[in-house]
Amino acid sequence: MSTCDAHLLIVDDDERIRDLLKKFLVRAGFLVTSARDAAHARRILSGLDFDLIVLDVMMPGEDGLSLTRSLREDMTTPILLLTARGETEDRIMGLEAGADDYLPKPFEPKELLLRINAILRRMPEADISEVTPKILQLGDIRYDIERGEMWQGEDLIRLTSTESQLMRIFSAQPHEPVSRSKLVEDLGRDRGQAQERAVDVQITRLRRKIEPNPKQPLYLQTVRGAGYMLAPD
């Protein structure tokens, strides 16, 4: 996805930060809408679709983590959290809530731009070709590699952008382990132990969607000393 057609929603209770981010991102080529709090964001989201949401965590009323959890119930739009809390455990909480990335304040606007572009690049492109799709079967779940879609019967399983990217990575080499460091690299994240832990969180979330018993995974297996491996039927 190119930035020229990406529509971002900025949610922050600080008017100065909202305005600065909006001006910066508009100059970078995005279409930008802003909201002053969670309630305002909900009203906007009820009528508009966005390609990515940049969401402040520490807001009066409903905070960013609570809003993220709520949005994840029926929405897969990528979410980038902004917060003054930069500790590893706080980042893990954000990812567990359903965020795709987490940027601690203060931050350089250029880093925000790089992270936004990285998330948008991970979004699967619509496939309009007539090529017969390749399907991976995971029990009663089928994954359409060409379309990047996952189905259980007639029900589409909603995947976040990060989950979609993980499935793309694993489905490209089924039955072969992929190391955590390689997953971090392919997801466009900075290297480091904290990011590898963040990958573990994303794997846990993905397992909840594809495994009959996520605590005893059959299809997205842990390979001791080697990483993770997709083992379709």
C-alpha positions in Angstrom: 0.0 0.0 0.0 1.4 3.4 -0.9 1.1 6.4 1.5 -0.7 8.5 -1.1 -3.9 6.6 -0.6 -3.6 5.7 3.1 -6.0 7.2 5.5 -4.8 7.5 9.1 -6.8 8.2 12.3 -4.8 10.0 15.0 -6.3 9.7 18.6 -4.7 11.9 21.3 -6.1 14.1 24.0 -3.3 16.6 23.6 -4.4 19.1 21.0 -0.8 20.3 20.4 0.4 16.8 19.7 -2.6 16.0 17.5 -2.0 19.1 15.4 1.7 18.5 15.1 1.3 14.8 14.1 -1.5 15.7 11.6 0.6 18.4 9.9 3.7 16.1 9.7 1.8 13.1 8.3 -0.1 15.2 5.8 3.2 16.5 4.5 4.4 12.9 4.3 1.5 12.2 1.9 -1.2 10.7 4.1 -4.8 11.6 4.4 -5.3 12.3 8.2 -8.3 12.5 10.5 -7.9 13.3 14.2 -9.9 12.5 17.3 -9.6 14.0 20.8 -10.5 10.9 22.9 -11.8 7.4 22.6 -15.4 8.4 22.5 -14.7 10.8 19.6 -12.7 8.1 17.8 -15.6 5.7 18.1 -18.0 8.2 16.5 -15.6 8.7 13.6 -14.9 5.0 13.2 -18.7 4.3 13.0 -18.8 6.1 9.7 -15.3 5.9 8.2 -12.7 3.1 7.4 -9.1 3.7 8.0 -5.8 2.1 6.9 -4.1 2.6 10.3 -4.9 4.1 13.7 -2.3 6.0 15.7 -3.6 5.8 19.3 -2.3 7.4 22.5 -2.5 5.1 25.5 -2.8 7.6 28.4 -6.0 9.5 27.8 -8.7 10.6 30.3 -11.8 8.4 30.3 -11.3 5.3 28.2 -7.6 4.7 27.7 -5.9 3.5 24.6 -5.5 -0.1 25.8 -9.2 -0.5 26.5 -10.1 1.1 23.2 -7.7 -1.3 21.4 -9.2 -4.4 23.0 -12.7 -3.2 22.1 -11.8 -2.4 18.5 -10.1 -5.8 18.1 -13.5 -7.5 18.7 -14.6 -6.7 15.2 -11.9 -4.7 13.4 -8.5 -5.7 12.0 -7.3 -2.1 11.2 -3.6 -1.8 12.2 -3.1 0.0 15.5 0.1 1.8 16.5 0.2 2.8 20.2 1.9 5.9 21.5 2.7 6.2 25.2 5.0 7.7 27.7 5.5 4.2 29.2 8.5 2.6 27.5 9.1 -0.5 29.7 9.1 -3.9 28.0 6.1 -5.1 30.1 4.1 -2.1 29.0 4.9 -2.9 25.3 3.8 -6.5 25.9 0.5 -5.3 27.4 -0.1 -3.2 24.3 0.6 -6.1 21.9 -1.6 -8.4 24.0 -4.4 -5.9 23.7 -4.2 -6.2 19.9 -1.8 -3.4 18.8 0.5 -4.0 15.9 3.3 -1.8 17.1 4.2 0.4 20.1 6.2 3.6 20.1 7.2 5.2 23.5 7.2 9.0 23.9 9.2 11.1 23.3 9.8 10.0 19.8 11.2 11.4 16.6 8.5 12.1 14.0 10.7 10.3 11.4 10.7 7.1 13.5 6.9 7.3 13.7 6.8 7.7 9.9 9.1 4.7 9.4 7.0 2.5 11.7 3.7 3.5 10.0 5.2 2.7 6.5 6.5 -0.6 7.8 3.0 -1.6 9.1 1.3 -0.5 5.8 3.8 -2.6 3.8 2.8 -5.6 5.8 -0.8 -5.2 4.9 -1.8 -7.9 2.3 -2.6 -6.6 -1.1 -5.9 -7.6 -2.7 -5.5 -10.3 -5.2 -7.7 -9.8 -8.3 -6.0 -12.4 -10.5 -7.8 -15.5 -11.8 -5.1 -17.8 -10.6 -6.4 -20.8 -8.7 -5.7 -20.1 -5.1 -3.4 -22.3 -3.1 -4.9 -23.5 0.1 -3.4 -24.8 3.4 -5.6 -26.9 5.6 -5.3 -26.5 9.4 -7.9 -29.0 10.7 -11.2 -27.4 9.9 -9.5 -24.1 9.1 -8.3 -23.3 5.6 -5.8 -20.6 4.7 -5.9 -19.1 1.2 -2.3 -18.2 0.5 -3.0 -16.1 -2.6 -5.7 -14.0 -1.0 -4.2 -14.0 2.5 -7.6 -15.1 3.9 -8.4 -17.6 6.6 -11.8 -19.4 6.8 -13.5 -21.7 9.2 -16.4 -23.2 7.2 -18.3 -20.2 5.8 -16.9 -17.8 8.4 -14.0 -15.5 7.6 -11.4 -15.4 10.5 -10.3 -11.8 11.1 -6.5 -11.4 11.1 -4.6 -8.3 12.1 -1.9 -7.0 9.8 0.8 -8.6 11.9 -1.0 -11.9 12.0 -1.5 -11.8 8.2 2.2 -11.2 7.8 3.1 -14.1 10.1 0.8 -16.4 8.1 2.4 -15.2 4.9 5.9 -15.9 6.3 5.0 -19.4 7.6 3.0 -20.4 4.6 6.0 -19.6 2.3 7.9 -22.5 4.0 5.5 -24.9 5.7 7.1 -27.6 7.8 10.3 -25.6 8.1 11.1 -23.8 11.4 11.6 -20.0 11.3 13.7 -18.4 14.0 12.4 -15.7 16.2 15.1 -13.3 15.0 14.2 -14.0 11.4 10.5 -13.3 12.2 11.6 -10.0 13.8 13.5 -9.1 10.7 10.7 -10.1 8.3 8.2 -8.1 10.3 10.3 -5.0 9.9 11.0 -4.6 13.6 14.2 -3.5 15.3 16.3 -6.4 16.5 16.5 -7.3 20.2 15.2 -9.5 23.0 12.2 -7.3 23.6 11.1 -7.6 20.0 11.5 -11.4 20.1 9.2 -11.4 23.1 6.8 -9.3 21.2 6.8 -11.9 18.4 6.0 -14.6 21.1 2.9 -12.5 22.0 1.8 -12.3 18.4 2.3 -16.1 18.0 0.1 -16.7 21.1 -2.6 -14.5 19.6 -2.4 -16.3 16.2 -2.6 -19.7 17.9 -5.9 -18.7 19.6 -7.4 -18.3 16.1 -6.1 -21.5 14.5 -5.5 -24.1 17.2 -8.2 -26.3 18.8 -6.1 -26.1 22.0 -3.7 -23.1 21.9 -1.8 -24.5 24.9 -1.0 -27.7 22.9 -0.5 -26.3 19.4 -0.8 -28.8 16.5 -0.4 -26.4 13.5 1.8 -23.5 14.7 4.4 -25.5 16.6 7.4 -24.4 18.7 10.6 -26.1 17.6 13.0 -26.1 20.5 16.1 -24.1 19.7 14.9 -23.3 16.1 11.8 -21.1 16.5 8.3 -21.7 15.2 7.0 -23.9 12.4 3.7 -24.1 10.5 2.6 -27.7 10.1 -0.6 -27.8 7.9 -2.4 -31.1 7.2 
